[in-house]
Amino acid sequence: MVWRGQESRPWIRLCVLGWLLLALPGCQSFLPNFWSRVLTLSWDSSTHQYMTEKAIVNITMETLKSLPGHHHSGSQGHYSSGSQAGLGRGFWHAVGEVVRSNADMDFLSSTRSDPVYHFDSERVDAATEMLRVFWNQSVLLANAREYQGARENLGQLFHSLQDFYSHSNWVEMGQKAVYQHLLDPKAPAIPTASENVPTCVECHSLTCKNNILKVMHSPVVPLLTTGYFSDYPIKPPGKCSHGGILDSSRHQEAQGGINKDSTSPFFSPHHYLHVEAAKLATMATLMVLRDLRDTVGPKSFLRLFSVSQAPALVFVIDTTGSMFEEISAARQRAYSIIQARKHESAYILPGTFLLVPFHDPEVGPVYETDDPEQFLRYLDDLIALGGGDEPEMCFTAIQLALTNSPPLSEIFVFTDASAKDRHLYNSVKALALEKQSKVIFLLTEDTKRGMRKRRETLSPDRFSLYTSLASVSGGLTIFTSNKDIEKVSAIVQDSATANKVTLLHAESHGDFDCSHSFQVDRSMKNVTLHLAGALTDCTLQSPNGHSQPLLGPPGHLAELERLQGLYRVTLRPPVEPGRWHITAKAKGNVTFNVIGDSSLDFLYYIAAESNETHPGLSRVEGSPVAGSSVFLVLAVTGLSPAQKASFSHVALVGAGGEGLQEVPLNSTSSWWSSEQELVGRIEAVPRQPFCVHLFGRDEHGNTLERVSSEMIEPTHVQIQVLSSSRLVPGHRSSVAFEVWNHGPARSFSLSAEDDHGYLSPTGPYSFHIDEKDSFSREVVLKTPKKAAAGEAVTLTLMVRARDSADSNYAVVHLTVIPQDNDISPPSCSAMLSEAACPEQCSLGNWSVSLAVKDRGHSGLAAVQLSRGEGTLLVLHQGSHHGAREGRHGHRPGNSQQEAHGTERDHMVAGEPPLSVTSWVGGRPVRLGYVSACCAPTAELVVWDQAGNNRRCQLSSFQQKASQEETIKASCQPVHPCQGLGLVLLLISLLAVGPL
């Protein structure tokens, strides 16, 4: 791999990477994604991403091959590149959702340090139970056609399942098959070593061989063990550590470790078994996917991954009495699309058809089907009747369409009225951006009809929110008439075909000349220009210099259909490859959108480097922070075996088409996949909105360009979801989040919306955040007893600065689960530990803060300090005040008194349990323990309301060990290229060759 722009000054690269290695706090699973290989210099390691992608592609191709009448174009078995190229952009987007959900287990604060999610610290039974929960939820959601939630559950399942083979001694036992008991309770089980049974012997080298006690692999009664990681839970003497230079527990008896996460001895003491562990982890992932396919059926399995599926057709239609022509136009256009698809062989599965009717005050219901004839019947049943006044509940209807439609959809809105529910604009915008779906408005404001009554005086810019939503989502707003609506609706048919790509999307404002260009490559067919606005002049120029005035007589370059509000231009075949130019004069605003047919396209997301407990790239929630350094990760899709292409860079392009920044790209692709993955660093995110424009060349050196038309809106505020729980009928659940202010001290407001009305009335919130500080809070949802298992609920959180346009969002997908008996004990996860224990123990103290949460659905009940000489503090605040917390845990005022009043919020050993039932409401509880160094251990017990309990061990020993390591590292020579980082780098470079 060659990193462009870095060929000079290689020693600076070595120093930076060396210090980066020293700065990484921990790594406790197979590496999350491709970037982890860069950070750990283990280029040949199998990552969670690699194993997951490979397994999904394998079983997808296997499933396609089994369908009657389906033939593959390739001849190389399951990994035929030709077949993969035809899986579609939607497939790779679905795979990306699973992969990112898998990686998030290593990045999210609620899961990254919890041993149950990673099969660490001999939590085998609890982790196995969690795996089965993930499996049951995946099946439940897939059968309920809630595919986005099913993919999220699958990613979580795959992560924990894959970690078992890296973190346990299964491979060291000599096992060559997967451990079926993990997901099949009826399969034979191997017991886990109890807490008082030693499992490892000392190992004082980077590579640890034969450090697992032989008794563990007895042919009579073998025992499972998994390595302990970091400080908590306490590692009993004689137990195995996770190991590697980032695991502080490796210095505790027994020293060393057993993880097989990578091929690097610096990070994985059992690196020599990495290939075997990855092979078994992949086999287990394949088995889950086959079982899932057999359980839900091949067609549902393919729908789960959007395999070769026709684009969704989504209509949001105003049904008031003035909308007769619009309903007729939508009905006729749907009929034309359905008839055209009958003659196409490009699709294995029909697409989703979705209809959301609305007027005031009623919205819906949502009519969703994959049967085109049923969809036509839904449209036939629509009647333009009643209403007749303005405004209407348009945004509520769009919100329903977005939550029920697949990602990458185009939402077509037919109305002649402004929005009554304007307060939903930010929520709808967040959903559109999160799903990368476009919203296209066909507005028929016809003054001659006189059908609308005005219940209030309406602003002349009453459609401005429609225009804003279309602009930010990459859609169009077309102001037309009832006379032209049927012809204008042809844009629906232009967009609703397979392999539609964008070549240009730009806006021009005001009465002045504008000029734009777009690149047509040899793979392109059926190029169409949509110009929305009022033009006074427009000229099209071909790559060879020929021009055609579009508003004049018919020409040889293109055919023009001129309608009110829309100019629909079709390039005449054969379309000449090369750069085309278009210049125009307009009255007011005009939007240029150029689309064409080609399988070559791309997906992308913005990511930040995560150096918490797992090195890798984690997806940025919402909008990125202006001026920050982030990564742009792209996946080029649809390359056939005959297409040899390379992609050099992307341009970040403003709304008017102006270039803002160029970002070089580097390939990270796997050899087996037709998807080409690229990554580039944005050194400083622009301050103005931008879209992404990809540049490359084919094998003949001809230019390739593609555009992603949705706008990224940089900001100075972030909102991050810290934890969320599943929804249980009749119970309360919470979603915790944190807001970060990257600008000056100021006030913010936060609002929350869900699509089912389960939110408790807890907002909007107003709060002040200091510069570079944060605010923590949570929202509560009450799930009705009648809620159906498998129901998906979409929660949208929006934060906005009161003194500027700075805003951001987070979208949370929640699932209603069956109300089964709660048999899951609570869990304890360390958040922060501090110790200053001198040789004379009476002169120092140690402390730890930890999060306690209920793994079931009954809610936490009580906590008790069962052993120890220190004090246990309850740091979590009550539900009726909310929590405000700075970046260092600072709370203004007497927060404990505010939270609980006269309730006891601290305890010592021997006191009765402290009940938290009345104020915790099912949310996690934060506890703190402080003790003198002469009492280095303690134990607390946590109960849930079903009677399950967990004993949590606390100790100052591990913290002391990690402090000693920090002291050793800080005592190295001052020169930045000396020390452990350089040693690791030089050894790795000798192994893998030059960077």
N, C-alpha and C positions, 0 to 999 in steps of 0.2 A: 504494500500500500504506500503510495506517495502522497504526502500532504503538501499541496501546492502552497507556494509562498513561504515555505519554511526550509528550503534547501540550504540557504545560507545560515550561518550562526548555529550549527548543530549542537554546540555545547550548551547553548541557552535552552534548547529543547530537552537535553538530558537533565539539566538542573531543575527545570520546571516539573518534568515528569517524576524526577526523584523526590522532590519535595511533596508532590501530590501523593506519591505512595506513602510517604511518612504521615501525611495528614489524614489518610483514610481511617476512620474509626473502626470499621468492622465489616465482615463479609461472611454471611452464614447460610448460603445456599448456592446451588448451581448459579453461575453468573446470570444476571437478569437478561441482558440483551447485548447486541453487537458492540456497543460502546464499552462494556465491561472488559472486553478483550483488550481494548486499547489501554484502559486504565491499569489493568493487571499484567499487561504484556504477555498474555497467554493466548496467542493468536489461534491456536488449534483447539481451544476448549469448546465443548458443546454447551451452548447457553440454553436457558429456558426458551428463549425465542426460537432458536434453531430447532430444538426438538419438537416444539409445539407446531410450528409452521410445517415441518416435514411430515409430521403425523397427520395433520389435517389434510394436506395435499394428497398424501398417500391414500387415505380412506375415501376421500372425495373421488379420486380417479377410480378407485376400486368399485365404488358405488355406481358411478356412471357406466362403467364397463358392464355391470350386472343388469342394467336397465334393458328391457327388450327393445330391439330396434335401434339402439344407440351404438354408433361406431366412432372409434377414435381415429383421429388423423395421424397420430404418431405410431411408432412401432417399437418403442423402447419401454414397454410395460407401464407401470404406474407413474413413472416419472417422465413421461413423454413431454417434452417442452412444447410441442405443438398443441397438445391437449390443454396444458396449463394456460397457454396464451388465450384460449377461448373460454376460460372460467369466468371472465368478466371483472370489471372494476369493483362491482358490488361484493364479489367474493373476497377480493384482497382487503377490502374495507372491513368485512366481517372477521377475517382472520386477524387483522390488526387489532380489532376490539378484544379478541381472546388473548392475544399476545400482551397487550397493554394491561389487561386485567391480571394476567399472570405476573407481569413485572411489578405491578402496583403492590403486590404482597410484600415486596422488598423495600418499597418506597413510602407507603402510607404509615403515618405514626401509629395508627391503631393496630397494625399487623406486623411491622418489620421487626419488632423486638419480642414478639410473643412466640414462645417456643412451640406452642400447639400448631401454629400455622406452618411450621418448618420442620416438624419431627425432631426437634432439639430436646436436650436435657431429659431424655427418657420419657417424654410425654407421649408415648406411643399410643396408649389407649385413647386419650383425649383427642389426639390428632386423627386416629382412625375414625372415631365418631364424627369428627368434623368433616372428614372426607365423605362419609355417607350422607351427611346433611347436604353438602355441595352436590352430590350425585342426585339426590331426591329432588332438590330444587331445580337442577338442570332439566330433568325429565318433566317435572311439573310445568315449568315455564315453556318448554318446547311444545308440549301437548296443548298448552293454552295459547300458542302462537305468539307468545311474548318473547320473541327471539333475541332482542337486545339484552334482556335480563338473563336469558339462558346462556348467552355467550359470556357474560360477566361471571356467572357461576362456574362455567367450564374453565375459564382462565384460572380462577382460584383453586379449583379442584386439581388442575394439572400441576400447578406450582407445588402444592403440598405433596402430591403423589410423586412427582419427580424428585423432590427433596428427600423422600424416604430412602431412595437408593444411594444417594450421595452421603447422607448423614448417619445412616445406620451401619451395622456390621453384616448386612444381608450379603453383600458381595464377598466379604472376607470369609463368610461361611462356605463359600464355594457354590452358592446357588446360581443356577443358569436360567431359571424361569422366574416369572414375576410372583410376588407374594399376593395370592388371590384373596386371602382373608381380609385385606385392607378394605375391599368393597363388597365382599361376599361373606357374611357372617357364618354361613354354613361350611365354608372351606376350613381346613385344618389351621389352627392358630399356633404360633410359637410364643411362649411366655416372655415377658420383658423382665430383665434383671431387676430385682427389688433394690430399694435405696441402700441397704446395708451390704450389698454384694459387690465387691470390687470387680471391675471389668477390664482395666488396662494396667500395664506396667510402664515404668518410666521410659521416656524416649527423649534424648537430648540433642537430636539432630533435626535438620529440616525434613528429611525423609524418614518416616517411621515405618519400619517393617516388623511384623510379628509382635506388635505392642499390645494386641488384644489377647487377654488371657485365654489359654487353650480350653479351659473349662467352659468358656462361652460357646465354643463350637463342638461341644460333645455330641457324638452321634446318638447318644441316648436321650438326653434332654438339653438341646441347645437353647441358648438364651439370646434374646434381642437386646441391643443397647444402642443408644444414639448419643452423640457427643454433646457435652455441656458447652454453652457459649457465653462468653463475657462474664458479667458479675452476677446476674440473677437469671434463674434461681441458683441458690448456692450449690456449688459442685461438691458432693461428699468426697471424702478421701478415697483414692483408688479408682475413681470413675474416669472415663475417657473424656477428653476435651474435644471440641470441634477442631481446634488447632489452626495454625497459620499465624503469620506475623500480626494480624489484626485482631486476634482473639486473646484477651487478657487472661482468660482462664487456663491457658496452656502452661502457665508456670505453677499451677496448683497440682498437688499430687492426684493422679499420676500425670507427669508432664508429657507434652506432645500433643497428639490429636489424631483424628481418623477421617476427616472430611475428604471427599473426592470431588470437590466442586470444580476444580480446574486442573490443567496439566502443569501448573507452576508449583514447585516445591515450597516456594515462599508463602503461598496461600493455602496449599492443600498438602498436608503430611502424607496422605495416601494418594498422591497425584498419579502414581503408576497404575492405579485401578480406575482412573477417571473414565477411560474408554468403556470398560465393562459396566460401570455404573450408569453412564449415559445410554448405553445400549439397552439395559434393562428398563431405565426410565422411559425411553422411547417406546419399547415394547408395551409397557404398562399404559402409556398414553394411547397407543394404537388400539389396545384392548378396550379401553373406555369408549373410544369413538365407535368401534364396531358394536359394542353393547348398546350404545345410545342409538345407533342406526337401527338395530334390530328391535329396540324398544319402541321408538316413535315411528318407525317405518322409513323407507328410503326417500320418499318424496318430502316428508317433513324434515328429514336430515339435510337434504339438499336446500330446502328453504331456509333452514337455520343458518346456512352459510351463503345464501343468496347466489347459488350456483347457476350461471347462465340463465338468469331470470330477466324477463322483460321489464323495462322501467315501470315504476309505479305510476298510475294515473290517478291524481288526487284533485278533486274538485271541491271548492268551498263556494256555495251558491246562496245568494240572498233570494228568499222566496216570497218577498212582499209583492203586492199586486202590480207594481210597475216593471217586474222582471220577466215578463213573458218571452220577449225576444231573446234575452240572455239564456234562459233555461232551454229554449229551443236550439240555440247555437251550441250550447254545451252538449246537449243530447245528440245533435247531428255530428259534432266533432268526435264524440266518443264512439259513435257507430262507425265512422270512417276509420278510426284507429283500430278498432276491433276487427273490422273486415280486412284491413291491410295485414294485420298480424296473422290471420288465418293462412295467408299465403307465404309467410316467412318461416324458414327452418332454423333461424339463428337461436331460438329459445328452446331450452329443455323444459322450463317451467313457465306458466303464465305469470304475469306480474300481479301486484296487488292493485285492486281497484277500491278507491275510497271516496266516499261522498259525505260531506257535512253540510246540511242545509241550516240556514239561520234566518231569523228576523227578531224583532223585539216584542216580547222578552225571551222567547224560546230559542234554544240552540240545540241542534242535533235532532235525533240521535246520530251516532256515527254508523254509517253503512259501510261495512268492509267485507270484501269477498275476493276470491281468486277466480270466480266464475264470470266471464265477460257478459254472458246473457243475463245473469242475475243483476249485474251492474246496470245494464240497460233497463231492466225492469224497475230498479230503484229510480233511475232518471225519469222513466215514463210516469212514475207515481208522483213526481213533484208537480205542485200546482202553485202558480203565482196568485196568491190570494191574501187579502187582509193587509194589515200593516198600513203602508202607504205614507207613514211619516218618517222623519229622519231625526237623529241618527239610529244605527242598528248595532247589534252585538257581534261585530265582525271579528274582533281580535279573540274573543272567546272561541269562535268557530275555527280560526286559524290555529289556535293553541291545541284544540282537539285534533286537528289534522296533523300537526307536527308530532304530537305524542303517539299517534296511532300509525303513522306512515314510516316506512323504512328510511334509514339514512340515505343521503344523496338524492332525495326526491325533489320534484318540482311541484309546488303547490299553486294551483291556478284559482284565483279568487274572482268571482263574477259578482259585482255589486254596482249600485248607483248611489249609495249612501255613505256618509262618513261614519266613523266609529263612535259609539256611545261608551264603550269600555276602554277608553284611552289609557286607563291606569295599567292595563295588561301589556302595553307596548314593550316595556323592557323585558318582561318574562318571555314574550313571544320572540323577541330578537335573540335572546339567549338560547332558546330552543333551536331556532333556525341556524345559528352559528355552531352550536354543539353538534347538530346532525349534518352540518354542511348541506342544508337543503335550501333551495331557492324559492322565493315567493314572488309570483307574477300577478299583478293586478290588472284586470280588464274592467275599466270604469266607464260606465255609460251615462254620463251626466248630460241628459238631453233636455234642454229647456222647453222644447216643443211638446213634450209628452204631458207635462203638467200633472203627473200622477202623484208626486210627492208633496206631502204637507210638511211644513216646517214647524215643529213644535217649539222652536226657539230660533233666535237670530243666529245664523251660522257664519263662521269666519270664512272669508274667501280662500284661506289656506287650510280648510278643514280636512283635505286629503294629504296634508304634509307628512303625517305619520306613515301613511301607506307608501309614499315616495321614499321616505327614509328607510323603511323596512326592506323594500325592494332593492334599494341601493346597497345596503350593507350585506344583504344575502346574495347579491349577484344576480338579482332578477330584473324585472322591467315593470314600469307603470305606464299603461297605455290609456289615454283619455280618448275615447271614441264615442260613437253614437249607436243607437239601436239599429239604424240602417246598415251600418258597417260591421256590427258585432259578429255576424256569422263568418265573414271573411277574415276579420281580425283574429278570430279564434283558430285560424290556421297555424298560429305559432304553437299551439298545443301539439298539433300533429308534427310540426317541425322538430319539437323537442322530445317527443315520446317514442323515439326509435332507439334501437340499440347502438352503442358505440358512438354516441354524440359527444363531441369534444368542443371546447371553447378556444378560439383563436384570438379574439379581441373582446374586451369589455371595458368601455371607458365612457365617461360622462363629460359633457361640456356645458358650461353655465353662462348665460348672458347672450346678447345679440352681437356675436363676433365670429370671425372665421375660425374654423378648427380643422385640424388635419391629423389623421391616424393611419397606421399601416398594420398589415397582418401577413403572416407567412403561411403559404399553402405548400405542403410537401407532397411527394408522389403517392403517399398512401391515402391521401384525402379524396373524399367523394362528397357530392351533394352539399356544396358550400352555400350557406344562406346568411344574408345580412338582415338584421332587424334594427331599424332606426326609429326610435320612439321619440316623437316631438313634432315640431312644425318647421319644416325646411323651406328656405327660399331658393337655395341653390345646392347642388351636390354633384360631384364629379368622381368617377371611378377610374383608376389607372391600373393597367395590367403590368406584370413584370417586364414585358418587352416594350413598355412605353406607350401602348395604345390607350386612348382615353374615351370615355363615354359619359356625356352629361345625363345623369339619371332622370332628371325631371323633364328632359326633352323627348324627342321621338325615340322609338325602340332602337336599340343598338345591338352590336354583335357580342359584347362582353357579358351582358347580364339582362335579365328580365325583371321589370319593376311592377309591383302591384301597389298602387298608391291608395291609401285608405285614410280616414280621419284618425290622426294620432299615430299611425304606423306606416312606415315604408318597408315593404317586404321585398328584398332583392335576392334573386337566385342567379348565381354564376352559371353561365351556359356551359354545358359539357362539350368537349373535354376541358376540364379546368386546368389552366396553365399553372404549373408549379413555380414558386418564387414569391417575391414580396409584392403585394398589392397595396395601393394607396387609395385613400378616400378623403376628399376635402369637402367641407360643407359650410353653409351659412344657415343660421337658424333664428327663429323668433323664440327667445326663451331657452329653456333647457332641452337638451337632446341626449339620448343614450344610444351608444353604438354597441351592438352585440353581434359577433360573427361566430357561427357554429358550422361544423362539418362532420362527416362520418369518417371515423378512423378508430381502430382498436387501440392505438397507442395513446395512453393518457397517464396521469399520475395522481397520487394521493400524497398528503403531507400532514405533518403536525409539528408544533413547536415544543421543544423539550429543554429542560435544564439539567445540568450535571448534578447528580445526587451523590453526595459523599457522606451520608449518614451512617447506616450500618451496612449498606450495599452499594458498591460503585456501579454507576450506570447512568442512563439518560431516562429521566421521568418526564412524562407529558405535563406541560404547563396547563393548569386548569384556567379556563376563561381566556382573557386577553393578556399578552405579555406586558411587562413593565417597560415604559419608554426609557431608552438609554441603557438598559441592561444588556448583558451578553447572554445570548441563548443559542440553541442549535435548531436548525431546520432539518427535519428528517423526511425524506421523500421516498416513495416507492413508485417506480415507473412500471406500468402494467400494460399487458397486451402485446408485448414484443413476440413476434413469431420467430421460428428458427431461421427464416430467410432474412429477418431484419437484424442487422448488426448496427448498433447505435451506441454512441457515447454522449454523455451529458456533462457539460463543463461548468455551468453556473446557473443561478437564478437571479432575476432582477426583482427587487421589491418596487412595485409600481403604484403610484398614487391614483386617486379616483379619476383624475383627468388624463391618465395615460403617461404621466411624467415619471421618469426613472428616478428613484430615490437612493438606491444602494445596490451594488452587485455583490453576490455571495458565491464564492467558489465552492464547488462540490467535489466530494471524494466518494468512490464506490466502496460499499461494505458488503457486497452481495455474496450469497452462498452459491456454490457451484451448481446445485441441483435445481434451483428455482428459476422460472422464467421472469419472475418479478425482480426488478433491479432496484436495490436500495442504495440511497445516496444520503450523505450528510454534509452539512455546511454550517459554519459558525457565523452568526450575525454578531459582529463585535459590539454594535450599539443599535438597539431597536429604534427605528425612526419614530419621531414624535407624532407624525401625521398618519392617518389610516393608509393601508397599503394592501395590495393583493400580490400573489406570487406568479411570476412569469418564468417558465422553464425553457432553457436553451440547450440545444445539442446538435449533433450531426449524425447523418446516416453513414453507411459504409462508403458512399461515394463522395463524402464531404459536403453534402447538401444540408442546409440548415433545417433543424426541427424545432418547433416552438409549440408550447401549450400554455394555457392560462387557466388559473383557478380564480373564479371571478368574485368570490365572497371577500369582503373587506375585513382585514384585521385592524382593530382599533386599539392602539397602544394606550396605556393608562399609567397612573401613579398609585393605584390601589389594587390590592390583591385580596381574593377571598379563597380560602382553602378549607375543604371539608376534612375534619379530623377523624370523625367516626360516624357511622350510621348503623342502625340496627334493622333487622327484618320486622315486618309488621305482622302482628298476631291479632286475630279478631277479638274484640273486647278489651284490648290492652293499649297502653300508651307506649310510644317509642320516641326516641330522640335522635336528632342529627346535630352533632357538635361541629362548629366551624370557627375559623379565625380570620380576622380582617387585618391586613398589614397596610400601613400608610407609608408609602415611599416618597411622599412630598412633605411640605411644611405642616406644622401642627394645624389641625382644622377639624370641623365637624362633618359627620357623615350621617346618612340615613340608610337603613337596610329594610328591604321588603322581601317577603317570601310568598310563593304561590305554589299550590299543587293542583293537579288536574282532577282530583276526586273530592276535594273539600274536607280532607282529614286533618288539616292543620288546626291546632288550637288557636284561638284569637290572641296572638302574642305580638302583633306588630301594627304599623311599622316602628322600627327602632330608630332612635336618634342617639348619637354618642360622639364623644370627642376623642381623637387619637393624637398623641404627640408625634413629632417627627421621628421617623424610623421606628415606630412603636406599633403595637398591635392590640387588638380587642378580641376577646373570646366570648362566645355565647353558644346557645343551642336553641333549636326550635323543637317543639313537641307535636307529634301527630297522634290523634286518637282514631284507632281503627274500629269501625263498627262491628258488632258481633255478626252481622249478616254478610260481611265482606267475604268474597269467594277466594279460596286458596288459588294461588297462581296469578292473582290480579297484580298488575304492574302499576305503580304510582310514580309519577314524575314530579319531583320537587325542584323548584327553581329559586335560587337565592340571588338577589341583586343588591349591590351596594353602590351608593352614589355620593360624591362629595357635594356639600351644600354650596361651595363657593366657586365651583368650576364644573366642566363637563366630564371630569374623571369618574369612571364607573367601571364595574366589572361584575362577573356573574359566576355561578357554579350550578351545575345541573346534577341532581342525584336521582338515580333510578332505584326504587325500593320495591320489595316484593312482599305480598301477603302469603304467609306460610300456614299450613294446617296447625290447629291447636292440639298438638299431641302432648303426652305427658312429658314434663321437663325432667330429664335425668342428667343434665349437664351441670357439673359444678362450676362455680365462679372461677375466674382466673386473676392472677396478679402479674403485672408487668412493671418493671423498674423504669422510671422516667429520668431521674437524676440522683446521683449519689456523691457525697463529699465526705472526706475523712482527713483528719490532721492528727494522727495518733503517734506521739513521740514514744521513746523507749519507756519513759515513766508515764504509764497509761492514765493516771489520774489528772494529767495536765492537758488532755485533749478530748475532743468529742468526734463522733461520726454521725452521719445522717443519711437518710434515703427517702426519696419521694416515689410513690408508685401509684399506678392506676389499677383499680379493682373493678371488674365488670362481670356482669352475668352472661354466661354463654348460652343460656336457654332463653325462655321468654317470661318466666315468672317474676323477675326483678330481684334486685338485691334486698336482703332482709336485715342483716346485722353483721357487725365486725367486733372482734375481741382480741386483745393482746393476751395470749395464753402463756407466753414466756418472755422474759427480758426485764432489764432494770431501767429502761428508758421510758419515754412518753410517746404515745401514738396520737397524732393529731389528725382530725378530719379537715381537709383543706378544700373540699368541694362545697360550693355554695348551693343554697336552696333554689328550687325552681321558680319561686315568685320574685326573685331579685335578679337572677342572671349573674353571670361571672364576667368580671372585667379583669384582664390580666395582661401585663406588659410582657415584653420579650424576655425579661429576666424573672418573670413570676411575680412582679410587684403588684400589689393590690392597694388602691387608694382607700383611706379610711379604715374603719374597724370592720373589715369584711366578714369576719367570723360572727361578730355580733349581729350584723345585718342579716346574715344567712339563716341563723338558727335561733336568734333571740336567747331564751333561757335554756335551750337544749344543750346537753353536754356535748362538747366537741373535742374532748381529749380523754385519754384513759391511760392507766398503768396496769401492769399485770396483776391479776387477782380480782379486778373489778368485773362486774357483769357485762355481758355483750351490749354494745350500743346499737339501738335500732335505727336503721336508716330508711325504713319502709315509708314513713310519712312524708319524707321530703325528697328522696332521690328519684322517684318516678321512673325507675328502669334505666336510669342513666349511669355512666361510669362514675365511680367515686375516686377522688384523689386523696391519698393518705400520706402522711409524713411521719417518720420515726426518728427521734433524736436520742442518743445515748452516750454515756461516757465510754471511753475506749477500753476501760477495764471490763466492760460487759460487751464483748464483741459480737454476740449473736442474739437473735430474738426470733419469736414465732408469733404470727397472728393467724386467726381463723376467720374465714368469711363464709356466711350462709346466704343462700337465696331463699325465696319464699316457698319453694317446693321442698326445702329441707336438705338440699345438696350442700356440701361444704368443701372448702379447700383450705389446706394448711400452707401458709406461705412462709418460707424461711428467709431471714434477713441476717446479713453478716457484714462486718467491716473488712474481712480478709481480702476479698477480691479487689475491693477498691484500693487497698494498700498495695497490692501487686501491680495494679495498673498505674498507680502513682509512681512506683519505683521504675517502671518502664519509661514513663515520661521523663523522669529525672535522668535516666541513662541516655535517652535520646537527646535531651537538651545539653548534655555534657560533651557532645561531639564537637570537633573543631568548627570554627565559625565559617570557613570557606563553604559556599553554598553547594559545591559539587563534591563534597566529601561526605562520608558516612554511609549508612545502610542504603539510602536511596540510590546512590551511584553504583554501589556494588550490585544491587539487584538489576539495575538497568544494564550494566555492562555484561553481566552473565546472560541476561535475556537476549541482548542484542547479538551476542555471539551465537546464540541458538537460532534466532529467527532471521538474522541478516539485517542489513541497513534499513532504517525507517524510510 
